[in-house]
Amino acid sequence: MQIDLIGNSLVLFLKSSGLAMVGVIWGVTNPLLEKGSKDKKSDATDVGVKSLLRTVLLNYKFLIPFGINQLGSVLYYYCMGKTGYL
């Protein structure tokens, strides 16, 4: 009985800490994404595909936080799947 209680508490702690880690990842990367998405080379009126591709694909200040943010999304869905909410 007591072993089940400890085991359930540990599982709950691990699931909760995983979701808390997702919150930290998203909280840290969102401001970095906003900062990295500002393209200093383009004109303010240039909203074409070329400007978008340059901002997204060639800007490491955007790509690195975006990749980390997406890993947070994968972790989120993994944790939600383990908790049984999905």
C-alpha angles and dihedrals in degrees: 000000000000092000090055090051092051092045093049091047091051092049091049091049093050093048092047093047090051091054091045089052089053089054091051092048093050093043093053099041100045095070090044090052091051092049094045094049093064104102109207094186098060128079117250090243095049106101098151131129092260092058091047093050092047091051096046106033105031101037112091090188086067101033098055096051089042092055092048090047090053091050086054088054091052090049090049094054091044092053093044090050091052092050091052098241094118 
